[in-house]
Amino acid sequence: MREILFRGKKVIDLEWVEGFYLREAGHLIKELPSAVTTPTHLVYAETVGQYTGLCDKNGKKVFIER
């Protein structure tokens, strides 16, 4: 089964963060939103990309921006 994963740049410090994306809220979360303590990060919507399931020759995950 393919891993569903997103990546985006945080608004606060422009660092990349990976997780699940909540489009309506503009947040990227590290785990499923089942717990109140799940860390969330506000990201720029134009930087969000989805993981392709592939890695490059260095083993780094490949993301496609939407």
C-alpha positions as a Markdown table, in Angstrom:
| # | Residue | x | y | z |
|---|---|---|---|---|
| 1 | Met | 0.0 | 0.0 | 0.0 |
| 2 | Arg | 1.3 | 3.5 | -0.9 |
| 3 | Glu | 2.1 | 5.9 | 2.0 |
| 4 | Ile | -0.1 | 9.0 | 1.8 |
| 5 | Leu | 2.1 | 11.9 | 2.9 |
| 6 | Phe | 2.4 | 15.6 | 2.3 |
| 7 | Arg | 5.1 | 18.2 | 2.7 |
| 8 | Gly | 4.9 | 22.0 | 3.1 |
| 9 | Lys | 6.8 | 25.0 | 4.3 |
| 10 | Lys | 5.9 | 26.3 | 7.7 |
| 11 | Val | 4.7 | 29.9 | 7.9 |
| 12 | Ile | 6.7 | 30.7 | 11.1 |
| 13 | Asp | 10.2 | 29.7 | 10.0 |
| 14 | Leu | 10.0 | 28.4 | 6.4 |
| 15 | Glu | 11.2 | 24.9 | 7.4 |
| 16 | Trp | 9.8 | 21.9 | 5.5 |
| 17 | Val | 7.5 | 19.7 | 7.6 |
| 18 | Glu | 5.9 | 16.3 | 6.6 |
| 19 | Gly | 2.6 | 14.9 | 7.6 |
| 20 | Phe | -1.1 | 14.8 | 6.7 |
| 21 | Tyr | -2.6 | 17.9 | 5.1 |
| 22 | Leu | -5.9 | 19.5 | 6.2 |
| 23 | Arg | -6.6 | 21.8 | 3.3 |
| 24 | Glu | -9.5 | 23.8 | 4.8 |
| 25 | Ala | -7.4 | 24.8 | 7.8 |
| 26 | Gly | -4.1 | 25.1 | 6.0 |
| 27 | His | -2.4 | 22.9 | 8.5 |
| 28 | Leu | 0.0 | 20.0 | 8.2 |
| 29 | Ile | -0.2 | 17.5 | 11.0 |
| 30 | Lys | 2.2 | 14.7 | 12.0 |
| 31 | Glu | -0.4 | 12.1 | 12.8 |
| 32 | Leu | -4.0 | 11.4 | 12.3 |
| 33 | Pro | -6.2 | 14.0 | 14.1 |
| 34 | Ser | -7.4 | 11.6 | 16.7 |
| 35 | Ala | -5.7 | 13.2 | 19.7 |
| 36 | Val | -6.0 | 16.8 | 20.9 |
| 37 | Thr | -2.2 | 16.9 | 21.5 |
| 38 | Thr | -1.3 | 16.2 | 17.8 |
| 39 | Pro | 1.2 | 18.7 | 16.7 |
| 40 | Thr | 0.0 | 20.9 | 13.8 |
| 41 | His | 1.9 | 23.4 | 11.7 |
| 42 | Leu | 0.4 | 26.2 | 9.6 |
| 43 | Val | 1.9 | 26.0 | 6.1 |
| 44 | Tyr | 1.8 | 28.0 | 2.9 |
| 45 | Ala | -0.7 | 26.3 | 0.6 |
| 46 | Glu | 1.4 | 26.9 | -2.5 |
| 47 | Thr | 4.3 | 24.9 | -1.1 |
| 48 | Val | 2.3 | 21.7 | -0.3 |
| 49 | Gly | 3.3 | 18.6 | -2.3 |
| 50 | Gln | 2.3 | 15.0 | -2.1 |
| 51 | Tyr | 4.7 | 12.1 | -1.7 |
| 52 | Thr | 5.0 | 10.1 | -4.9 |
| 53 | Gly | 6.0 | 6.8 | -3.1 |
| 54 | Leu | 9.4 | 7.0 | -4.8 |
| 55 | Cys | 12.9 | 8.0 | -3.6 |
| 56 | Asp | 15.7 | 9.6 | -5.5 |
| 57 | Lys | 19.2 | 8.0 | -5.9 |
| 58 | Asn | 20.2 | 9.4 | -2.5 |
| 59 | Gly | 17.1 | 7.8 | -0.7 |
| 60 | Lys | 15.3 | 11.2 | -0.3 |
| 61 | Lys | 11.5 | 11.1 | -0.7 |
| 62 | Val | 10.2 | 12.7 | -4.0 |
| 63 | Phe | 7.2 | 15.1 | -3.6 |
| 64 | Ile | 5.1 | 16.6 | -6.4 |
| 65 | Glu | 3.8 | 20.1 | -5.8 |
| 66 | Arg | 0.1 | 20.6 | -6.8 |
